[in-house]
Amino acid sequence: MKYLTFSLLLLLGATFLIASCDDDDDCVETTWYQDSDGDGLGNPDVSQSACEQPEGYVSDNTDTDDTGSSSTSSGNPKAAFDEFNTDAVTISFDDDEVTIESNGLPNHTSPYWSSTNSLYIDPVIANASRMSPGTIRSGSYTLTAPLAPQKAANTSSTGLGAIGIAITGAPIFNDEEGPNVALSENVASGFDYAGGHMGPSGYHYHLESSDVPENTILSQNDEKLVGILQDGFLLYGRKCNATGDYPTDLDESGGHTSATQHSDGEEFYHYHIINEYYIGDYIILFGVDLQGTPNTIM
């Protein structure tokens, strides 16, 4: 009986050892990089290998400064929010967050205003026969975002509807006209000089504004602030205030870290309109992925 018990124990031990070896064989170690500042980017000089992601480590190894002093550590300068149209937009700050509330009514002329409105003008850029139906009306858009947004570990694609709020109060849309329907030159030809038109949810922008005398407030091939996107990062025009020219260090989302006219020399991460024609002679405001975590625009 003793021999039987011993044999069973020996068999169980061998089975456990084999199973443990099998578990080890399934383990594929990955190199993980320390992310001290929590921006989703890892320090290439500090790493460890493990089968599962250790806490405080990421798979990315492109952070050149993991101390938290680079990227967006200084946050969006509050002075930038002074650019927003106070007749349409209310800005409020709560600790480390900013809330932008807008009625969606822009403070510039457009053929999309009702003909009885003082801001109505005949089409300057828009092909009247291709203008979308409807007139500019009041809406409701609210975005709450961190004052110091951070890059996420992964980028996020934008969806239909508002992806940001412009300084005029009107929402910013991406490069789609419908579900999986890219913006076309035919549709864009019905946009006003501001790069906007009407849709089911109201008036909104897709394109950079045109260089016409009627355009007195909107960014057009310059460094002006365009608005804020749903991940909390600010969007500026095609040129960089720090250099006075087109930035050459933009990432795939049109973003980089530099000072702007609002930051008093402090550098922070922000987007620029990418200096490329999207379709024909049209330049899209934002048709790429967001670098930060998107917040819902309600």
N, C-alpha and C positions, 0 to 999 in steps of 0.2 A: 504493500500500500504506500509505503514511504517512497519507493522508487517511482510509483505512478504519479504521486503528488509532485515529486521533483521534476519528473519529465514534463508534466503540464506547465509548471512554472517556467521551465527552460524554453518550452515552446512559445508561451506567451511573451517571454522576454525577447525572443528572436523576432516574433511578429511585430512587436513594438519598435524594435530597432530597424526592421525593414521599412515600416511605415514612416519612421522618422527620416530615414534616408530618402524615401520617396518625396516627403514634404520638402526636404532640402533641395532635391533635384528640380522641383517646381519653382523654386525661388530664382527669379532673374533680378539681379541687383542693378539698381539705377543710381547714377550720380546725382545727388541733390546739393543745391547751393544755398548758403545761408541768406535769409532775407530779413535783416535786422530792422529795416525801416518799414516793412509791411507793404511795400508798393508792388509786390508781385514779381519783382526782378531780383535775381540772386547775385551774390558776390562771387565772381569767378575764382577768387583766391581762398575762399573758405568753403569746403565741400565735404561730403561724406557719402559713402555707398551704402545703400540699404534696399531691401525688397519693397518696403512700404515707405511712403513719404514721411519723413520725420517732422515733428512740429517745428515751425520756424524756418523750414527749408522749402525751396521750390526747384522746379526743373530748369528754369531759365537761368542763364549765367551772364546777363548783359548789363548788370548794374555797375556803373563805374564809380558810384559813390553810394554805399549802403548805409550811410550814417543818418540819412533823413534830411540832409542839407540841400540836396539837389531836387530835381523834378518839381513837384508841386508843394514842397514843404512850406513855402511862404504863403501859398494860397492866392486866390484871386484878390487883386487890390479892390478895396471898397469904392475907390474913386471911379472905377469903370461903370458902376451901377448908376452914377450920376448922368450917364449918357442916355438912359432910357426915357422915353416919352412919358412925362408925368401926367398927361391928360388921359393916357390909356393904361399906364402901368403903375402899380404900387409895389414898392420894395420894402421888405422888412427883414431884420436880422435877429436871430435868436441863438445866442452863444456861437456855435461853430457852423450854423446853417443860414442860408439865405432863402427867402421865399419871394418869388416873382408872380404877381397876379396881374392879369391883363384882360381887357375887354376886346382885344383883337382889332381895335380901330386905329389904323395907321395915320400918321400926321403928315401925309404927302398927297399930292394930287394923283388922280387916276381916272381913267374912263370907266372903271368898275364902281365908282361912286354913283349914287342916284343923280340924275341930271339936275335935281333941285338942290343938291348939296354944294356948298361953296368950294369944295375941293374937287368937284367934277371938272374934267377937261376932255376934249375930244381925243381920240387915240393918236398918240405921237409915234410910238413904236409898234403897238399892237395892230395886227391885221384884223379890222373890225369884223370881217366875215368869219374869223376863226376864234373870236372871243368866246369864252365859256359863259353860259347864262347866269343871271343873278347879279345882285349889287351888294356892295360892302355893307355888312350889318354887324351889330354887336354880338360878341361871343363871350366865352369864359375859358381862360387858360391859366392854370396854376402849376408852378414848378417849385418844389422844395429840393435844394441840393446843398451839399457841403460847401463851405467857403473855401476849404482847401481840399478839393477833390484829388483822388489818387488814381494812378493807372491801375487797372485790374490785371490779374494774371493772364486773362485772355480778352481779346477784343470782342465787341458785340456789334452785330449788324443792326441797322436801323429798320424800323417798320413803317407801315403806312400811317398817315396822320402826322401830328406835330412832333418833330424831333428837337425843337428848340423854340425860343422866343426871341424875336429881333428887337432891336432898340426902339423901333417904331411901335411895338406892341403886337404886331401881326406874327403869327407862327411861321416857323421855318419847316419846310418839308424836304424830303430827300430826292433821289433821282428817279422815283417811280411815280407813275400816274394811276396805277391800280395794282391789284395783286399780281405780282410777277409781270407787270407791264411797264417796260422802261419808258421814260419820258422821250417823246419823239420831237423832231424838228417841226413837224406839222402842228402839234399841240403848243409847243413853245412859241410859235409865231403869233399866237393869240394872247401872249403875256404882255402886260403893260411895261413901261420903262423901268419900273421897280423890280421887275423879274417875278411878278406875282399875277395871280388870276383867281377866279372863283372856283370853288369845289363844293361838294355836298356839306362839308363842315365849315365853309366860309372862305374868306379871302386868306391867301397864304403865299409865301415865296418859295420858289425853287432855284432861281437863277440870280447871279450877280446883276445889279442894276446897270442900266445903259448910260453912256456918256452923252447926255442931252442937257440943254439949259434948264429944263424943268426939274432935273435932279439936283437938289440943293442939300440934302441931308444923308443920302445913302452912299455906302462905300462903292466906289467904282475905280478899280485899279489903283488903290491907295492903301493906307494903313489904318483906316477908320475901324472902330468896333462895329461888328455886324450884330452880335447878340450872344446869347448863352445857349449851349446845347444841353440835352437832357442828362448828360453825365456830369454836368456842373462846370465843364471847361468852357472858357470864352472863345468866341470865333471872331477873328479879325480879317481885314481885307487881304488882298494878295501881297502887299508889301509889308516889310518889317520896320517898325519904328526904330529899332536898335541900329539898323544899317541904312535905312532909307531906300532899300531896294528889295527885290524878291529874295526871300530867304532860301539858302541852298542846303540847309540841314534838316529839312522837314522829314518826318517819318511817313509811313504809308497812309496815315490818316490826315496828313497835312499839319501835324503838330510839332512843336519844338519848345525848348525852354530858353527864354530871353526876357529882357526888360521890354516894357511897352510905355506908351505915353501916360499910362495910368499908374505905373508901379514905382515911380520915384527911384529908378535905378535898380530895383530888386528884380531878380529873374523868377519867372514862374512858367509852368507849362500851359500852353494855349494852342488853339488851332488857327490856321490861316486858310482862306479860300485858296485852293490849289490852282496855280497859274497854268492851267491847261484848258483848251477848248474841249467841251464835253460832246456836243453835237453841233455841227456847223459852226456858227460864230457865237455859240452860247457857252458860258462858263457856269457850272453848277456851284451852288453854295456849299453843299456837303453831300457827297455821294459815296462815301467810304465808311469803314467801320469806326465805331466809337472806341477810344482807348480806355475810357473809364467805365464805371458801372452805371447803366442808364437808370434814371428815375422816371416815374410815370408823370406825364403832363396831363393833368385832369381838366 
